[in-house]
Amino acid sequence: MENIFLFDEFEDNWDMNDLQDIDAQEAYCVYALEIPDEKIYSTEILDTGLEVILTDIKNCELHEAWYINLHKICR
């Protein structure tokens, strides 16, 4: 299963200026959002925020804290 999330507000004092390269975007996803690295398919800065595409999400992961949190904070 693939999921797309768009963030326009950021956790842990991160902002758009901190996310200008792929490494920083992935670090934000792993450390601030607690997304397992192997689930991150791609990240991209858009005019409207940070787009994060996750892949290989299993049904059992839909109930894990990190995944539930993504739905709470994304727009």
C-alpha positions as CSV (number, residue, x, y, z in Angstrom):
1,M,0.0,0.0,0.0
2,E,1.3,3.5,-0.9
3,N,0.3,6.6,1.1
4,I,0.9,10.3,0.4
5,F,1.1,12.9,3.1
6,L,1.4,16.7,2.8
7,F,2.8,18.7,5.7
8,D,2.5,22.5,5.9
9,E,3.2,22.7,9.7
10,F,6.3,21.0,11.2
11,E,7.2,19.3,14.4
12,D,10.1,19.8,16.8
13,N,11.0,23.4,15.6
14,W,11.6,22.3,12.0
15,D,10.6,24.7,9.2
16,M,10.7,24.9,5.4
17,N,14.2,26.4,5.6
18,D,15.5,23.3,7.3
19,L,14.1,21.0,4.6
20,Q,15.8,22.3,1.4
21,D,17.6,19.0,0.5
22,I,16.6,15.4,0.3
23,D,18.8,14.3,3.2
24,A,17.2,16.9,5.5
25,Q,13.7,15.9,4.4
26,E,14.4,12.3,5.2
27,A,16.0,13.1,8.5
28,Y,12.9,15.1,9.4
29,C,10.7,12.1,8.5
30,V,12.8,9.7,10.5
31,Y,13.6,11.7,13.6
32,A,10.7,14.2,14.0
33,L,7.9,12.1,12.6
34,E,9.4,8.7,13.6
35,I,8.6,7.1,10.2
36,P,10.7,4.0,9.7
37,D,13.3,4.7,7.1
38,E,12.4,1.7,4.9
39,K,8.8,3.1,4.6
40,I,9.9,6.4,3.0
41,Y,9.6,6.1,-0.8
42,S,10.2,9.8,-1.6
43,T,10.0,13.3,-0.3
44,E,9.6,16.6,-2.1
45,I,9.2,20.3,-1.2
46,L,6.2,21.7,-2.9
47,D,4.8,25.3,-2.8
48,T,2.3,24.0,-0.3
49,G,4.7,22.1,2.0
50,L,6.5,18.8,2.3
51,E,5.1,15.9,0.4
52,V,6.0,12.5,1.8
53,I,5.2,9.3,-0.1
54,L,5.4,6.1,1.9
55,T,5.4,2.6,0.5
56,D,5.0,-1.0,1.6
57,I,2.6,-0.1,4.4
58,K,1.1,-3.2,5.8
59,N,-2.4,-3.4,7.4
60,C,-0.9,-4.1,10.8
61,E,1.1,-0.9,10.6
62,L,-2.0,1.2,10.2
63,H,-2.5,1.0,13.9
64,E,1.1,1.9,14.9
65,A,1.7,5.2,16.8
66,W,3.9,6.7,14.1
67,Y,1.3,6.1,11.4
68,I,-1.6,7.4,13.4
69,N,0.4,10.5,14.3
70,L,0.9,11.2,10.6
71,H,-2.8,11.4,10.0
72,K,-3.2,13.7,13.0
73,I,-0.6,16.2,11.9
74,C,-0.8,16.2,8.1
75,R,-3.3,18.3,6.2
